[in-house]
């Protein structure tokens, strides 16, 4: 079988977000399953594209934004490998699906989020947002309806495209994200203590890792606020990420030397921080009616055999069973986050058991090979329909 993976993101250039890691793991998993994979990702590093992007401020907000989207679509359209015998085209966003609309092969679309809602979130001008939203929704509907089959990373996304675009439910599969269970794995307490020392902490420190971009929807500020309710001086919070909310979050953390901002850590290096940590905190919130899908950071924490504390929203509550393989807390509730942390600090046996259950669950259900096999089964089903 020959498969083309395509996206307007390029995971070989940017590999910080869950979508980027998802694509890299899928490619790796499919190749391991002996699928012939080629990729087509957007690359604005060539001179022509860089010149176009430099003109955006001159073109103006609304029209510049529209041009940016169509430059991506047209870039992919121009670079489709015509000579390559392809059986399945698998797009990872609606724009890349639009770019392959004229191709004859069966088409699969993976939706990692809500295209129209998530794109307007970063547009500051309210008037521009209101004018652009119907256009983005139109593109989203067009991309979804081109697909012969849609994969969503959580149930809410499936319900969304059924209700919003009347897409047939029997042509949608919910396939939660995958994780590299070889890289993200448990280690001994001795190795954990050595890592703490290597990163400048005391061996007896209790580390809470918050591996999140500092944007509103990730709710990092509520993790910081939770520290005000915990007096334990051995407790340290590491915030691994950067973004526009940093100054606001840092203001709340001011004066608490237990909270450490370490900036964005490349994905190839972040696994050591998971190994060092005792607890992983994912305090996401509902933002612009959008909830986080299957958090990759959550899965990586679970694969590392750690207790993961997550907000009880989106795809996270589809995976975490409260007090069995993780802990669910109400969103925007720093006191409840603090209570969950203290329960773990006071019950080492329970903490270890939850971590073990988390690792077992992820290895069984979310390893990148298991994920790739689920996707391959969808490809096979589509090709059998043609016979």
C-alpha positions as CSV (number, residue, x, y, z in Angstrom):
1,X,0.0,0.0,0.0
2,X,1.2,3.5,-0.9
3,X,0.1,6.4,1.3
4,X,0.7,10.2,1.0
5,X,0.6,12.1,4.3
6,X,0.1,15.8,3.9
7,X,-0.4,18.9,6.0
8,X,0.0,22.6,6.0
9,X,2.2,22.1,9.1
10,X,5.7,20.7,8.7
11,X,6.6,18.5,11.6
12,X,10.2,18.3,10.4
13,X,10.5,22.1,10.9
14,X,8.2,22.5,13.9
15,X,7.8,19.7,16.3
16,X,6.6,21.2,19.6
17,X,2.9,20.6,19.3
18,X,0.8,17.5,19.6
19,X,-0.2,17.5,16.0
20,X,3.4,17.6,14.8
21,X,4.5,14.7,17.0
22,X,1.3,12.8,16.0
23,X,2.3,13.0,12.3
24,X,5.9,11.9,12.9
25,X,4.8,9.0,15.0
26,X,2.1,8.0,12.4
27,X,4.7,8.0,9.6
28,X,7.1,6.0,11.8
29,X,4.4,3.5,12.7
30,X,3.2,3.0,9.2
31,X,6.7,2.4,7.9
32,X,7.2,-0.1,10.7
33,X,4.0,-1.9,9.4
34,X,5.6,-2.0,5.9
35,X,3.4,0.8,4.4
36,X,5.1,2.7,1.6
37,X,4.8,6.3,2.9
38,X,5.6,9.6,1.2
39,X,5.0,13.0,2.7
40,X,4.0,16.5,1.5
41,X,4.3,19.2,4.1
42,X,4.2,23.0,3.7
43,X,7.6,24.6,3.7
44,X,7.8,28.4,3.7
45,X,11.5,28.3,4.0
46,X,11.9,28.6,0.2
47,X,12.6,32.1,-1.0
48,X,9.3,32.7,-2.9
49,X,7.2,31.8,0.1
50,X,9.3,33.9,2.5
51,X,8.9,37.0,0.3
52,X,5.1,36.4,0.2
53,X,4.9,36.1,4.0
54,X,6.9,39.3,4.4
55,X,4.2,41.2,2.5
56,X,1.5,40.2,5.0
57,X,1.7,43.4,7.0
58,X,1.3,45.5,3.8
59,X,-1.7,43.5,2.6
60,X,-3.7,44.1,5.8
61,X,-5.1,41.9,8.5
62,X,-8.2,40.3,6.9
63,X,-6.9,40.0,3.3
64,X,-3.4,39.1,4.4
65,X,-4.8,36.3,6.5
66,X,-6.8,34.9,3.6
67,X,-3.8,35.0,1.3
68,X,-1.7,33.2,3.9
69,X,-4.2,30.3,3.9
70,X,-4.4,30.1,0.1
71,X,-0.6,30.3,-0.3
72,X,-0.5,27.2,1.9
73,X,-3.2,25.4,-0.2
74,X,-1.6,26.3,-3.5
75,X,1.9,25.4,-2.3
76,X,0.7,21.8,-1.6
77,X,-1.3,21.7,-4.8
78,X,1.8,22.6,-6.8
79,X,3.9,19.9,-5.1
80,X,1.6,16.9,-5.2
81,X,3.9,14.0,-6.4
82,X,2.1,13.2,-9.7
83,X,4.5,10.4,-10.6
84,X,4.1,8.6,-7.4
85,X,1.6,5.8,-7.4
86,X,-0.6,6.6,-4.4
87,X,-3.5,4.5,-3.0
88,X,-4.5,6.7,-0.1
89,X,-4.1,10.4,0.6
90,X,-4.2,11.2,4.3
91,X,-4.5,14.9,5.1
92,X,-4.0,16.3,8.7
93,X,-6.0,19.6,8.3
94,X,-8.8,20.9,6.2
95,X,-6.5,23.2,4.1
96,X,-4.3,20.2,3.0
97,X,-7.5,18.3,2.2
98,X,-8.7,21.2,0.0
99,X,-5.4,21.1,-1.8
100,X,-5.9,17.5,-2.9
101,X,-9.6,17.8,-3.8
102,X,-9.0,17.1,-7.5
103,X,-7.0,13.9,-6.9
104,X,-8.8,10.6,-7.6
105,X,-7.5,8.5,-4.7
106,X,-9.4,7.7,-1.5
107,X,-9.0,10.5,1.0
108,X,-8.7,10.4,4.8
109,X,-8.8,13.5,7.0
110,X,-7.6,13.6,10.6
111,X,-9.0,16.5,12.6
112,X,-6.8,17.5,15.4
113,X,-9.0,20.4,16.5
114,X,-11.6,23.0,15.5
115,X,-10.2,24.8,12.5
116,X,-12.4,27.9,12.4
117,X,-12.7,28.4,16.2
118,X,-9.0,27.8,16.8
119,X,-7.8,30.1,14.1
120,X,-9.8,33.2,15.2
121,X,-8.5,32.7,18.8
122,X,-5.2,34.3,17.8
123,X,-6.7,37.3,15.9
124,X,-6.8,40.2,18.3
125,X,-8.9,42.6,16.2
126,X,-12.6,41.8,17.0
127,X,-14.0,43.2,13.8
128,X,-11.5,41.1,11.7
129,X,-12.4,38.0,13.8
130,X,-16.1,38.5,13.1
131,X,-15.5,39.0,9.3
132,X,-13.1,36.0,9.0
133,X,-15.1,33.4,11.0
134,X,-17.7,32.7,8.4
135,X,-15.0,32.3,5.8
136,X,-13.0,30.0,8.0
137,X,-16.1,27.9,8.7
138,X,-16.7,27.7,5.0
139,X,-13.2,26.3,4.4
140,X,-13.6,23.9,7.3
141,X,-16.9,22.6,5.8
142,X,-15.3,22.3,2.3
143,X,-12.3,20.3,3.7
144,X,-14.4,18.0,5.7
145,X,-16.8,17.1,2.9
146,X,-14.0,16.3,0.5
147,X,-12.9,13.5,2.8
148,X,-14.1,9.9,2.1
149,X,-13.4,9.2,5.8
150,X,-12.7,11.3,8.8
151,X,-10.6,10.5,11.9
152,X,-11.2,12.6,15.0
153,X,-8.9,12.6,18.1
154,X,-11.9,12.7,20.5
155,X,-15.6,12.2,20.6
156,X,-16.5,15.9,20.8
157,X,-14.8,16.6,17.5
158,X,-16.9,13.7,16.0
159,X,-20.1,15.2,17.4
160,X,-19.1,18.6,16.1
161,X,-18.7,17.7,12.4
162,X,-21.9,15.6,12.5
163,X,-23.9,18.5,13.9
164,X,-22.1,21.4,12.1
165,X,-21.6,19.9,8.7
166,X,-24.0,16.9,8.6
167,X,-21.1,14.5,8.0
168,X,-22.2,10.9,8.1
169,X,-21.5,9.3,11.5
170,X,-20.6,5.9,9.9
171,X,-17.7,7.6,8.0
172,X,-16.0,8.8,11.2
173,X,-13.7,7.0,13.6
174,X,-12.4,8.3,16.9
175,X,-8.8,7.4,17.2
176,X,-7.1,9.0,20.2
177,X,-3.5,10.3,19.9
178,X,-0.4,8.1,20.2
179,X,2.8,8.3,22.2
180,X,6.3,6.9,21.9
181,X,6.2,4.4,24.7
182,X,9.8,3.6,24.1
183,X,11.0,7.1,24.8
184,X,8.5,8.0,27.5
185,X,8.9,5.2,30.1
186,X,9.3,4.7,33.8
187,X,12.7,4.8,35.5
188,X,13.9,3.7,38.9
189,X,13.8,6.0,41.9
190,X,17.6,6.0,41.9
191,X,17.7,7.3,38.4
192,X,15.0,9.8,39.1
193,X,17.0,11.2,42.1
194,X,20.1,11.5,39.8
195,X,18.0,13.5,37.3
196,X,16.7,15.8,39.9
197,X,20.3,16.5,41.0
198,X,21.4,17.0,37.4
199,X,18.7,19.6,36.8
200,X,19.7,21.5,40.0
201,X,17.0,20.2,42.4
202,X,17.4,18.4,45.7
203,X,17.0,14.7,45.6
204,X,14.1,14.9,48.1
205,X,12.3,17.6,46.1
206,X,8.8,16.7,44.8
207,X,8.6,17.9,41.2
208,X,5.3,18.9,39.4
209,X,5.9,19.3,35.7
210,X,3.6,21.5,33.7
211,X,4.6,20.9,30.0
212,X,2.4,23.5,28.4
213,X,2.6,26.4,25.9
214,X,1.7,29.6,27.8
215,X,-1.6,30.3,26.0
216,X,-5.0,30.9,27.6
217,X,-6.5,27.5,26.7
218,X,-3.8,25.6,28.5
219,X,-4.8,27.1,31.9
220,X,-1.3,27.2,33.3
221,X,-2.2,30.1,35.5
222,X,-4.5,27.9,37.5
223,X,-1.6,25.5,38.2
224,X,0.5,28.4,39.5
225,X,-2.4,29.6,41.6
226,X,-2.8,26.2,43.1
227,X,0.7,26.6,44.8
228,X,-0.7,29.3,47.0
229,X,-2.8,26.6,48.8
230,X,0.1,24.2,49.4
231,X,2.8,25.1,52.0
232,X,5.2,22.2,51.4
233,X,8.5,23.8,50.7
234,X,9.9,20.6,49.0
235,X,7.3,21.0,46.3
236,X,8.7,22.5,43.1
237,X,6.7,23.4,40.0
238,X,8.5,23.4,36.6
239,X,6.7,25.2,33.8
240,X,8.1,24.0,30.5
241,X,6.7,26.2,27.8
242,X,6.5,29.8,26.5
243,X,3.9,32.0,25.0
244,X,1.9,35.2,25.2
245,X,0.5,34.5,28.7
246,X,3.9,34.3,30.3
247,X,4.0,37.8,31.9
248,X,0.5,37.3,33.3
249,X,1.4,33.9,34.8
250,X,4.8,35.1,36.0
251,X,3.0,37.9,37.9
252,X,1.0,35.4,39.9
253,X,4.1,33.3,40.5
254,X,6.2,36.3,41.8
255,X,7.7,35.7,45.2
256,X,7.3,31.9,45.2
257,X,10.7,30.5,44.5
258,X,9.2,27.0,44.2
259,X,8.0,27.9,40.7
260,X,10.5,27.6,37.9
261,X,10.0,28.8,34.3
262,X,12.3,27.0,32.0
263,X,10.9,28.0,28.6
264,X,10.2,25.7,25.6
265,X,12.1,22.4,25.6
266,X,12.5,20.6,22.3
267,X,10.4,17.5,22.2
268,X,13.6,15.3,21.7
269,X,14.7,16.5,25.2
270,X,11.5,16.8,27.2
271,X,11.3,13.1,28.1
272,X,14.0,13.6,30.8
273,X,11.8,16.1,32.5
274,X,8.9,13.6,32.6
275,X,11.3,11.0,34.0
276,X,12.4,13.5,36.7
277,X,8.9,14.6,37.7
278,X,6.7,13.1,40.3
279,X,3.4,14.5,39.0
280,X,2.4,15.9,35.6
281,X,-0.2,18.7,35.6
282,X,-2.4,19.5,32.6
283,X,-4.8,22.3,33.7
284,X,-6.4,23.0,30.4
285,X,-9.6,25.1,30.2
286,X,-12.5,25.7,27.8
287,X,-11.5,28.6,25.6
288,X,-13.7,30.1,22.8
289,X,-16.0,27.1,23.2
290,X,-13.1,24.8,22.4
291,X,-11.8,22.0,24.7
292,X,-8.5,20.2,24.4
293,X,-8.7,16.9,22.6
294,X,-6.3,14.0,23.5
295,X,-3.5,15.9,25.2
296,X,-0.2,14.5,24.0
297,X,1.5,15.8,27.2
298,X,-1.1,13.8,29.2
299,X,-0.3,10.6,27.3
300,X,3.5,11.2,27.6
301,X,3.1,11.6,31.4
302,X,1.0,8.4,31.7
303,X,3.5,6.5,29.5
304,X,6.2,7.7,31.9
305,X,4.4,6.0,34.8
306,X,3.5,9.3,36.5
307,X,0.3,10.5,38.1
308,X,-1.3,12.9,35.7
309,X,-3.7,15.5,37.0
310,X,-6.0,16.8,34.2
311,X,-8.9,19.1,33.8
312,X,-12.1,17.1,33.4
313,X,-12.8,18.3,29.9
314,X,-12.5,17.3,26.2
315,X,-10.6,14.1,25.2
316,X,-8.8,13.9,28.5
317,X,-11.9,12.7,30.4
318,X,-12.4,10.1,27.7
319,X,-9.0,8.5,28.7
320,X,-8.4,9.3,32.4
321,X,-10.4,7.2,34.9
322,X,-10.4,9.2,38.1
323,X,-8.2,7.7,40.8
324,X,-7.4,4.7,38.6
325,X,-5.0,5.8,35.9
326,X,-5.0,9.5,36.6
327,X,-6.8,12.3,38.4
328,X,-9.5,14.6,37.0
329,X,-10.2,18.0,38.5
330,X,-12.7,20.8,37.6
331,X,-11.3,23.3,35.2
332,X,-10.3,26.8,36.6
333,X,-10.2,25.4,40.1
334,X,-6.8,25.9,41.7
335,X,-8.0,24.7,45.2
336,X,-9.1,21.4,43.7
337,X,-5.7,21.0,41.9
338,X,-4.0,21.7,45.3
339,X,-6.2,19.1,47.0
340,X,-5.3,16.5,44.3
341,X,-1.6,17.2,44.7
342,X,-1.8,16.9,48.5
343,X,-3.7,13.6,48.3
344,X,-0.8,12.2,46.2
345,X,1.9,13.6,48.5
346,X,0.2,11.9,51.4
347,X,-0.3,8.5,49.8
348,X,2.8,7.1,48.1
349,X,1.3,3.7,47.5
350,X,-1.7,5.1,45.7
351,X,0.5,7.4,43.7
352,X,2.6,4.4,42.6
353,X,-0.5,2.4,41.7
354,X,-2.0,5.1,39.6
355,X,1.3,5.6,37.8
356,X,1.5,1.8,37.1
357,X,-2.1,1.7,35.8
358,X,-1.4,4.8,33.6
359,X,1.6,3.2,32.0
360,X,-0.2,-0.1,31.3
361,X,-3.2,1.6,29.8
362,X,-1.1,3.7,27.4
363,X,1.1,0.9,26.3
364,X,-2.1,-1.2,25.5
365,X,-4.1,1.6,23.8
366,X,-1.9,4.4,22.7
367,X,1.5,3.1,21.6
368,X,2.4,4.6,18.2
369,X,2.3,1.1,16.6
370,X,-1.1,0.3,18.0
371,X,-2.3,3.7,16.7
372,X,-0.7,3.2,13.2
373,X,-2.5,-0.2,13.0
374,X,-5.9,1.4,13.7
375,X,-5.2,3.9,10.9
376,X,-4.0,1.2,8.5
377,X,-7.2,-0.7,9.1
378,X,-9.2,2.3,8.0
379,X,-7.1,2.6,4.8
380,X,-7.7,-1.1,4.1
381,X,-11.4,-0.7,4.6
382,X,-11.6,2.2,2.1
383,X,-9.6,0.3,-0.6
384,X,-11.8,-2.7,-0.2
385,X,-14.8,-0.6,-0.9
386,X,-13.5,0.0,-4.4
387,X,-13.3,-3.7,-5.3
